Amino acid sequence: MKKNKLNLINLGIVGIFIIWATFGPLFLQTDPTKVDISNRLCPPNLKHPLGTDQLGRDIFSRLTHGARLSLIVSLFAVLFATFLGSVVGLIAGYQGGWVDSLIARILDIMFSVPSIVLAITLVAFLGNTVLNVIIAIGVVYTPQIARVIRSHVLKIKTEDYILAAKALGCSTFRILTIHVFRNITSTLLALSTGYLGAAIIYEATLSFLGMGVPLTVQSWGRMLSEARGYLALAPWMVLAPGLAITIVVLSFNFLGDYLRDVLDPKLRGYV
């Protein structure tokens, strides 16, 4: 990583984002929901570093609380998808036969539905809560992770150390958890890091469309949605959340690509 300054920058941005989202709201003295009509559409100044919106709310305060939401939703959605996708992929790849065929057909059905449509449908069915948004985004990424894990398991289960474990009488659960899963953790880490940025995009998209978190919860996507009618009068309303989403998502994506190249021996040229 030291040889490539871009990777260091991406890691630094991700670190700053995590610290900002975790501790930033604790030190803010401005209520992100406080309406002040007398200060509506104020440009950036000393009191409001990023200006105010159409209701006089401080944009920096809203952006900081929105960062926490983006971190929580992306982290738990990816963890949920990683766990569920890993279990499905391990079972499908290792068992084979009709189990693999059945799971593969279910995954194909899920892939046939556009991801954003599937997420919107789930949120509409479950309701507009933070937990339901996490579940919806997690379900969207589960088939993608499951398919990658399945392909890796199909290769790993034919290795000599797996055959040796079977010959020694190891149980299926032990083989999957100790021998198989341990050899796909690097792939999961690289996948998960890349999906963190995409999960932020999905949460922002759902909130932008009015299908995300409740109105009382600050969201970068809702900030963009509310700013659409004020592009000419107050461009800072769009720039703040737009740049935040762009920078954070790109950093997560670049970091995920770097981890994939480092952790996958085939991409490093050793195999």
C-alpha positions as CSV (number, residue, x, y, z in Angstrom):
1,M,0.0,0.0,0.0
2,K,2.9,2.4,0.7
3,K,4.0,2.1,-3.0
4,N,0.7,3.5,-4.2
5,K,-0.3,6.8,-2.7
6,L,-3.9,6.5,-4.1
7,N,-4.4,3.5,-1.9
8,L,-3.2,5.4,1.2
9,I,-5.5,8.3,0.3
10,N,-8.5,5.9,-0.1
11,L,-7.7,4.3,3.2
12,G,-7.4,7.7,4.9
13,I,-10.8,8.9,3.4
14,V,-12.5,5.7,4.6
15,G,-10.9,6.1,8.1
16,I,-12.0,9.7,8.3
17,F,-15.5,8.8,7.2
18,I,-15.8,6.1,9.9
19,I,-14.5,8.4,12.6
20,W,-16.7,11.3,11.4
21,A,-19.8,9.1,11.2
22,T,-19.2,7.5,14.6
23,F,-18.2,10.5,16.7
24,G,-19.3,13.5,14.7
25,P,-22.9,13.7,15.9
26,L,-21.7,13.6,19.5
27,F,-19.9,16.9,19.2
28,L,-22.4,18.8,17.1
29,Q,-24.2,21.6,18.9
30,T,-26.7,22.2,16.1
31,D,-29.9,20.2,15.9
32,P,-30.2,18.9,12.3
33,T,-34.0,19.0,12.6
34,K,-34.2,22.6,13.9
35,V,-36.2,24.8,11.6
36,D,-35.2,28.4,11.3
37,I,-37.1,30.1,8.5
38,S,-35.3,33.4,9.1
39,N,-32.0,31.7,8.0
40,R,-33.4,29.7,5.1
41,L,-31.1,29.2,2.0
42,C,-28.2,30.9,3.6
43,P,-24.9,30.4,1.8
44,P,-21.9,28.9,3.6
45,N,-20.7,31.1,6.5
46,L,-18.9,30.9,9.8
47,K,-22.1,29.9,11.7
48,H,-23.2,27.4,9.0
49,P,-20.1,26.1,7.2
50,L,-22.1,24.4,4.4
51,G,-25.0,26.8,4.5
52,T,-28.7,26.1,5.3
53,D,-31.5,24.4,3.4
54,Q,-35.0,25.6,2.4
55,L,-36.2,25.3,6.1
56,G,-33.1,26.9,7.6
57,R,-31.7,23.6,8.9
58,D,-27.9,23.4,9.1
59,I,-26.6,21.3,6.2
60,F,-23.3,20.3,7.9
61,S,-25.3,18.9,10.9
62,R,-27.6,17.0,8.6
63,L,-24.7,15.7,6.6
64,T,-22.9,14.5,9.7
65,H,-26.0,12.6,11.0
66,G,-26.6,11.3,7.5
67,A,-23.0,9.9,7.5
68,R,-23.8,7.9,10.6
69,L,-26.9,6.5,8.9
70,S,-24.9,5.6,5.8
71,L,-22.3,3.8,7.9
72,I,-24.8,1.8,9.9
73,V,-26.9,0.8,6.9
74,S,-24.0,-0.2,4.7
75,L,-22.1,-2.0,7.4
76,F,-25.0,-4.1,8.7
77,A,-26.5,-4.7,5.3
78,V,-23.2,-6.1,4.0
79,L,-22.7,-8.2,7.2
80,F,-26.2,-9.6,6.7
81,A,-25.6,-10.3,3.0
82,T,-22.2,-11.8,3.7
83,F,-23.5,-14.2,6.4
84,L,-26.5,-15.3,4.4
85,G,-24.7,-15.4,1.1
86,S,-21.8,-17.4,2.6
87,V,-24.2,-20.0,4.1
88,V,-26.1,-20.4,0.9
89,G,-23.0,-20.5,-1.2
90,L,-21.3,-23.1,1.0
91,I,-24.3,-25.4,1.1
92,A,-24.9,-25.1,-2.7
93,G,-21.2,-25.6,-3.7
94,Y,-20.4,-28.4,-1.2
95,Q,-23.6,-30.5,-1.4
96,G,-24.1,-30.3,-5.2
97,G,-26.8,-32.4,-6.8
98,W,-30.4,-31.3,-6.5
99,V,-29.6,-29.0,-3.6
100,D,-27.2,-27.0,-5.8
101,S,-29.7,-27.0,-8.7
102,L,-32.5,-25.7,-6.5
103,I,-30.4,-22.9,-4.9
104,A,-29.1,-22.0,-8.4
105,R,-32.6,-21.6,-9.8
106,I,-33.7,-19.5,-6.8
107,L,-30.6,-17.2,-7.3
108,D,-31.4,-17.0,-11.0
109,I,-34.9,-15.8,-10.2
110,M,-33.5,-13.1,-7.9
111,F,-31.0,-12.1,-10.5
112,S,-33.8,-11.7,-13.0
113,V,-35.4,-8.9,-11.0
114,P,-33.5,-5.5,-11.1
115,S,-31.8,-4.9,-7.8
116,I,-33.3,-1.5,-7.1
117,V,-36.8,-2.8,-7.9
118,L,-36.3,-5.7,-5.5
119,A,-35.1,-3.4,-2.8
120,I,-38.1,-1.0,-3.3
121,T,-40.5,-3.9,-3.2
122,L,-39.1,-5.3,0.0
123,V,-39.1,-1.9,1.7
124,A,-42.7,-1.2,0.5
125,F,-43.7,-4.6,1.9
126,L,-41.8,-4.4,5.2
127,G,-42.2,-0.7,5.9
128,N,-40.0,2.4,6.0
129,T,-37.6,1.7,8.9
130,V,-33.8,1.6,9.2
131,L,-33.9,-2.1,9.9
132,N,-36.1,-2.9,6.9
133,V,-33.8,-0.9,4.6
134,I,-30.8,-2.9,6.0
135,I,-32.7,-6.2,5.3
136,A,-33.7,-5.1,1.8
137,I,-30.2,-4.1,0.8
138,G,-28.8,-7.3,2.3
139,V,-31.2,-9.4,0.4
140,V,-30.2,-7.6,-2.8
141,Y,-26.5,-8.6,-2.3
142,T,-27.1,-12.1,-1.0
143,P,-27.4,-13.8,-4.4
144,Q,-24.3,-12.0,-5.7
145,I,-22.2,-13.1,-2.7
146,A,-23.7,-16.6,-2.8
147,R,-22.8,-17.1,-6.4
148,V,-19.2,-16.1,-5.9
149,I,-18.8,-18.3,-2.8
150,R,-20.4,-21.2,-4.6
151,S,-17.9,-21.0,-7.4
152,H,-15.0,-20.9,-5.0
153,V,-16.4,-23.9,-3.0
154,L,-16.7,-26.0,-6.2
155,K,-13.0,-25.6,-6.7
156,I,-11.9,-26.0,-3.1
157,K,-13.9,-29.2,-2.4
158,T,-11.8,-31.1,-4.9
159,E,-8.5,-30.2,-3.2
160,D,-6.4,-32.9,-1.6
161,Y,-6.8,-31.5,1.9
162,I,-10.6,-31.7,1.7
163,L,-10.3,-35.3,0.5
164,A,-7.9,-36.0,3.4
165,A,-10.4,-34.4,5.9
166,K,-13.1,-36.7,4.5
167,A,-10.9,-39.7,4.8
168,L,-10.1,-38.9,8.4
169,G,-13.8,-38.9,9.2
170,C,-14.4,-35.1,9.7
171,S,-18.0,-34.1,9.8
172,T,-19.5,-31.9,7.0
173,F,-19.9,-29.0,9.4
174,R,-16.2,-29.2,10.4
175,I,-15.0,-29.4,6.8
176,L,-17.2,-26.4,5.8
177,T,-16.2,-24.2,8.8
178,I,-12.6,-25.1,9.4
179,H,-11.3,-26.1,5.9
180,V,-13.5,-24.5,3.3
181,F,-14.7,-21.3,4.9
182,R,-11.2,-20.4,6.1
183,N,-10.0,-20.4,2.5
184,I,-12.7,-18.0,1.2
185,T,-12.3,-15.4,3.9
186,S,-10.0,-13.3,1.8
187,T,-12.6,-13.3,-1.0
188,L,-15.3,-12.3,1.4
189,L,-13.2,-9.5,2.8
190,A,-12.6,-8.0,-0.7
191,L,-16.2,-8.5,-1.7
192,S,-17.6,-6.9,1.4
193,T,-15.4,-3.9,1.2
194,G,-16.5,-3.2,-2.3
195,Y,-20.1,-3.7,-1.5
196,L,-20.0,-1.2,1.4
197,G,-19.8,1.7,-1.1
198,A,-22.6,0.2,-3.2
199,A,-24.8,-0.2,-0.2
200,I,-24.5,3.5,0.5
201,I,-25.7,4.2,-3.0
202,Y,-28.7,1.9,-2.5
203,E,-29.7,3.6,0.8
204,A,-29.3,7.0,-0.8
205,T,-31.4,5.9,-3.8
206,L,-34.2,4.5,-1.7
207,S,-34.3,7.7,0.4
208,F,-34.2,9.8,-2.7
209,L,-37.2,8.0,-4.0
210,G,-39.0,8.4,-0.7
211,M,-38.8,4.6,0.0
212,G,-35.9,4.7,2.5
213,V,-35.7,5.6,6.2
214,P,-38.3,7.6,8.1
215,L,-38.5,11.4,7.6
216,T,-37.2,11.9,11.1
217,V,-33.9,10.2,10.2
218,Q,-31.3,12.3,8.3
219,S,-30.2,10.7,5.0
220,W,-27.9,11.9,2.2
221,G,-30.4,10.6,-0.4
222,R,-33.2,12.6,1.1
223,M,-31.0,15.7,1.2
224,L,-30.5,15.4,-2.5
225,S,-34.2,14.8,-3.1
226,E,-35.1,18.0,-1.2
227,A,-32.5,20.0,-3.0
228,R,-33.8,19.3,-6.5
229,G,-36.0,22.3,-6.5
230,Y,-33.3,24.7,-5.4
231,L,-30.4,24.0,-7.8
232,A,-30.3,27.6,-9.0
233,L,-31.0,29.3,-5.7
234,A,-28.9,27.2,-3.4
235,P,-26.5,24.9,-5.2
236,W,-24.7,24.2,-2.0
237,M,-27.7,22.1,-1.0
238,V,-26.8,19.6,-3.7
239,L,-23.0,19.8,-3.6
240,A,-22.6,18.8,0.0
241,P,-24.4,15.4,0.0
242,G,-23.5,14.8,-3.7
243,L,-19.8,15.2,-3.1
244,A,-20.0,13.2,0.2
245,I,-21.6,10.2,-1.6
246,T,-19.2,10.4,-4.5
247,I,-16.0,10.6,-2.5
248,V,-17.0,8.0,0.1
249,V,-18.3,5.5,-2.4
250,L,-15.3,5.8,-4.7
251,S,-12.9,5.4,-1.8
252,F,-14.7,2.2,-0.7
253,N,-14.7,0.9,-4.3
254,F,-11.0,1.6,-4.8
255,L,-10.1,0.1,-1.5
256,G,-12.1,-3.0,-2.3
257,D,-10.3,-3.4,-5.7
258,Y,-6.9,-3.1,-3.9
259,L,-7.8,-5.7,-1.3
260,R,-9.1,-8.0,-4.1
261,D,-5.8,-7.7,-5.9
262,V,-3.7,-8.3,-2.8
263,L,-5.7,-11.1,-1.3
264,D,-6.4,-13.1,-4.4
265,P,-3.1,-15.0,-5.4
266,K,-4.3,-15.6,-8.9
267,L,-4.6,-11.8,-9.5
268,R,-1.1,-11.4,-8.1
269,G,0.4,-13.7,-10.7
270,Y,1.5,-16.4,-8.3
271,V,-0.8,-19.0,-9.8
